[in-house]
Amino acid sequence: MDIFIYLFFALFSVLNPIGTVPIFVGLTQDDTKKERSRISLWTSIDVFIILMISFFIGQYVLNFFGITITALRITGGIIIASSGFSLLNGRFNKNKGINKKVEQEVQVRNDIALTPLAMPMLAGPGSMSLLIAYYQEHHAPDEIIASSCAILATSIIIYLILRSAHYLSKILGTSGIVAISRIVGFLTIAIGIQYIISSVLSIVRGI
């Protein structure tokens, strides 16, 4: 249960679906309610698949390139902390990999669920490195089940938030979304720094 709770909140903080709300609203403002629901569903499914692949196959990628888990944790910590700083400063577009050129391109596409919504807006390098590192330390059968459930729960929450994005945007307003995202950003920075501290301590103990 502890593994489920920790990974769920860690993923939620790193993915920050609340911060995606204003971008989702902007990209789907001309779509029907049914179309928005479909995009929300497929975005959550794509995120689930990407995260599960990162969780189970990421270790083999590390072995192939000869990357140590310590190096990955430090890199992941830096990326996660950087994302947190972007959220704390309110730079949603930059943090989510969205710029004017991308916004113009998605307007002429039929489907935006996979890109840019699922990746890189939600499932980016931070969440991928988090899961790869997490699998290295928690790969017992019961831990894998708990971790998979956490990934599934996060994907479901993403679906619910995106489906309600237009309502949340009206209720919370821009200032409300910014406030929540900055709180999440603060927690994300703490997670990233903790990853770096743990990695440095493991290196010191090994000397």
C-alpha positions as CSV (number, residue, x, y, z in Angstrom):
1,M,0.0,0.0,0.0
2,D,2.9,2.4,0.8
3,I,4.4,1.7,-2.6
4,F,1.1,2.5,-4.3
5,I,0.6,5.7,-2.4
6,Y,4.2,6.9,-2.9
7,L,4.4,6.2,-6.6
8,F,0.9,7.6,-7.3
9,F,1.6,10.9,-5.7
10,A,5.1,11.0,-7.2
11,L,3.7,10.4,-10.7
12,F,0.8,12.9,-10.2
13,S,3.3,15.5,-9.1
14,V,5.7,14.9,-12.0
15,L,2.9,14.6,-14.7
16,N,0.9,17.5,-13.2
17,P,-2.4,17.0,-15.2
18,I,-3.8,20.1,-13.5
19,G,-1.1,22.2,-15.3
20,T,-2.2,20.6,-18.6
21,V,-5.8,21.9,-18.2
22,P,-5.4,25.3,-19.8
23,I,-3.4,23.9,-22.7
24,F,-6.0,21.1,-23.2
25,V,-8.7,23.7,-23.2
26,G,-6.9,25.8,-25.8
27,L,-6.2,22.9,-28.1
28,T,-9.8,21.5,-27.9
29,Q,-11.9,24.7,-27.8
30,D,-13.4,24.1,-31.2
31,D,-14.2,20.4,-30.6
32,T,-17.5,18.9,-29.5
33,K,-18.0,17.5,-26.0
34,K,-18.0,14.0,-27.4
35,E,-14.7,14.6,-29.2
36,R,-13.1,16.1,-26.1
37,S,-14.2,13.0,-24.2
38,R,-12.6,10.8,-26.8
39,I,-9.4,12.7,-26.8
40,S,-9.3,12.6,-23.0
41,L,-9.8,8.8,-23.0
42,W,-7.1,8.1,-25.6
43,T,-4.7,10.5,-24.0
44,S,-5.0,8.6,-20.7
45,I,-4.6,5.2,-22.5
46,D,-1.5,6.5,-24.3
47,V,0.0,7.8,-21.1
48,F,-0.7,4.4,-19.4
49,I,1.0,2.5,-22.2
50,I,4.1,4.8,-22.3
51,L,4.5,4.6,-18.5
52,M,4.1,0.8,-18.4
53,I,6.7,0.4,-21.2
54,S,9.1,2.7,-19.3
55,F,8.5,0.8,-16.1
56,F,9.1,-2.7,-17.5
57,I,11.5,-2.2,-20.4
58,G,13.5,0.8,-19.3
59,Q,16.0,-1.3,-17.4
60,Y,17.0,-3.1,-20.6
61,V,17.7,0.2,-22.3
62,L,20.0,1.1,-19.4
63,N,21.9,-2.1,-19.6
64,F,22.2,-1.8,-23.4
65,F,23.8,1.7,-23.1
66,G,25.7,0.8,-19.9
67,I,24.0,3.5,-17.8
68,T,24.1,3.0,-14.1
69,I,21.0,3.4,-11.9
70,T,22.8,6.1,-9.9
71,A,23.5,8.2,-13.0
72,L,19.8,7.7,-14.0
73,R,18.6,8.8,-10.6
74,I,20.7,12.0,-10.7
75,T,19.6,12.8,-14.2
76,G,16.0,12.1,-13.4
77,G,16.3,14.2,-10.3
78,I,17.6,17.2,-12.3
79,I,14.9,16.8,-14.9
80,I,12.1,16.5,-12.3
81,A,13.4,19.5,-10.3
82,S,13.7,21.5,-13.5
83,S,10.1,20.7,-14.3
84,G,9.1,21.7,-10.8
85,F,10.8,25.1,-11.2
86,S,9.0,25.7,-14.5
87,L,5.7,24.9,-12.8
88,L,6.6,27.1,-9.8
89,N,7.3,30.0,-12.2
90,G,4.1,29.4,-14.1
91,R,5.8,28.4,-17.4
92,F,3.3,25.8,-18.4
93,N,3.9,26.0,-22.1
94,K,7.6,25.7,-21.9
95,N,7.4,23.0,-19.3
96,K,5.0,21.0,-21.3
97,G,6.9,21.3,-24.6
98,I,4.4,23.5,-26.2
99,N,5.2,26.6,-28.3
100,K,3.4,28.7,-30.9
101,K,4.7,26.5,-33.7
102,V,3.4,23.3,-32.1
103,E,0.0,24.9,-31.3
104,Q,-0.4,25.8,-35.0
105,E,0.6,22.3,-36.1
106,V,-2.0,20.6,-33.8
107,Q,-4.8,22.7,-35.2
108,V,-4.5,20.9,-38.5
109,R,-4.2,17.4,-37.1
110,N,-7.1,15.1,-36.6
111,D,-5.9,13.6,-33.3
112,I,-3.7,15.2,-30.6
113,A,-4.1,12.5,-28.0
114,L,-0.7,10.9,-28.4
115,T,1.3,14.0,-29.4
116,P,1.5,16.5,-27.9
117,L,-0.9,15.6,-25.1
118,A,0.3,12.2,-23.9
119,M,3.9,12.9,-24.9
120,P,5.7,15.2,-24.1
121,M,3.0,17.2,-22.2
122,L,2.2,14.4,-19.7
123,A,4.6,11.4,-20.0
124,G,8.0,13.1,-20.4
125,P,11.6,12.3,-19.4
126,G,10.9,13.0,-15.8
127,S,8.2,10.4,-15.3
128,M,10.1,7.9,-17.5
129,S,13.3,8.2,-15.5
130,L,11.3,8.0,-12.2
131,L,9.7,4.7,-13.2
132,I,12.9,3.2,-14.5
133,A,14.7,4.0,-11.3
134,Y,11.7,2.8,-9.2
135,Y,11.6,-0.6,-10.9
136,Q,15.3,-1.1,-10.1
137,E,14.5,-1.0,-6.4
138,H,11.0,-2.4,-6.3
139,H,10.7,-5.4,-8.6
140,A,9.2,-8.1,-6.3
141,P,5.8,-9.5,-7.6
142,D,3.7,-7.7,-5.1
143,E,5.6,-4.4,-5.6
144,I,5.2,-4.7,-9.4
145,I,1.4,-5.2,-8.9
146,A,1.2,-2.2,-6.6
147,S,3.3,0.0,-9.0
148,S,1.1,-1.1,-12.0
149,C,-2.0,-0.2,-10.0
150,A,-0.5,3.2,-9.2
151,I,0.2,3.8,-12.9
152,L,-3.3,2.8,-13.8
153,A,-4.8,5.0,-11.1
154,T,-2.8,8.0,-12.3
155,S,-4.0,7.4,-15.9
156,I,-7.6,7.3,-14.7
157,I,-7.2,10.6,-12.8
158,I,-5.7,12.1,-16.0
159,Y,-8.7,11.0,-17.9
160,L,-11.1,12.5,-15.3
161,I,-9.2,15.8,-15.2
162,L,-9.0,16.2,-18.9
163,R,-12.6,15.3,-19.5
164,S,-13.5,18.0,-16.9
165,A,-10.9,20.4,-18.2
166,H,-13.3,23.0,-19.6
167,Y,-15.4,22.9,-16.4
168,L,-12.3,23.2,-14.2
169,S,-11.0,26.1,-16.3
170,K,-14.3,27.9,-15.6
171,I,-14.5,27.1,-11.9
172,L,-10.8,27.6,-11.0
173,G,-9.9,30.2,-13.5
174,T,-6.4,31.0,-14.6
175,S,-5.3,32.1,-11.1
176,G,-6.7,29.0,-9.5
177,I,-4.9,26.7,-11.9
178,V,-1.7,28.6,-11.5
179,A,-1.9,28.4,-7.7
180,I,-2.5,24.6,-7.8
181,S,0.3,24.0,-10.3
182,R,2.7,26.0,-8.2
183,I,2.0,23.9,-5.2
184,V,2.5,20.8,-7.3
185,G,5.7,22.4,-8.7
186,F,7.0,22.8,-5.2
187,L,6.4,19.1,-4.4
188,T,7.9,18.1,-7.7
189,I,11.1,20.1,-6.9
190,A,11.3,18.2,-3.5
191,I,11.0,14.9,-5.2
192,G,13.7,15.7,-7.7
193,I,16.1,17.0,-5.0
194,Q,15.4,13.9,-2.9
195,Y,16.4,11.7,-5.9
196,I,19.7,13.6,-6.2
197,I,20.4,13.4,-2.5
198,S,19.7,9.7,-2.3
199,S,22.0,9.1,-5.3
200,V,24.9,11.2,-3.9
201,L,24.6,9.4,-0.5
202,S,24.8,6.0,-2.3
203,I,27.9,7.1,-4.1
204,V,29.5,8.3,-0.8
205,R,28.7,5.1,0.9
206,G,30.3,3.1,-1.9
207,I,33.6,5.0,-1.6
